[in-house]
């Protein structure tokens, strides 16, 4: 893009997709800085002008303009709004990703809870079965001990009774 201000040709090279209205605004701003500043053009054409003598005055102005126009959000409300919309989109996408990750995590936790529930049911069934087995084992042991005690008592008492009967029979005779 080019523009001519007070006999000064100003040229700006921009990217192909850079908006022309902003390029034109940059050219006008640079042209005004060059032609409108306290006799800058006179200093440039004066016999005492040397190479780089305009740098001190023009560099801050040009740097400021180029920096501002480099970020379209600073120059144009539409681009500023688009930038805000993009940042909101990024935040929303991150939020959606986090929500999806949370859903996946909740599904995994739900699946683990179902597995634990099933294992708890099996544990309860096995515990009841084991309790019954142990009860029968206890009954068998008690029955065996009872029979053993009866046998021992029979072994001790029967000979004593037989001896007493023989002694009473012998005393009667």
ABEGO torsion letter per residue (X at the ends): XBBBBGGBBBBBBBBAABBAAAAAAAAAAAAAAAAABBGAAAAAABAABBBGAAAAAAAAAAAAAAAAAABAAAABAAAAAAAAAAAAAAAAAAAAAAAAAAAAAAAAAAAAAAAAAAAAAAAAAAAAAAAAAAAAAAAAAAAAAAAAAAAAAAAAAAAAAAAAAAAAAAAAX
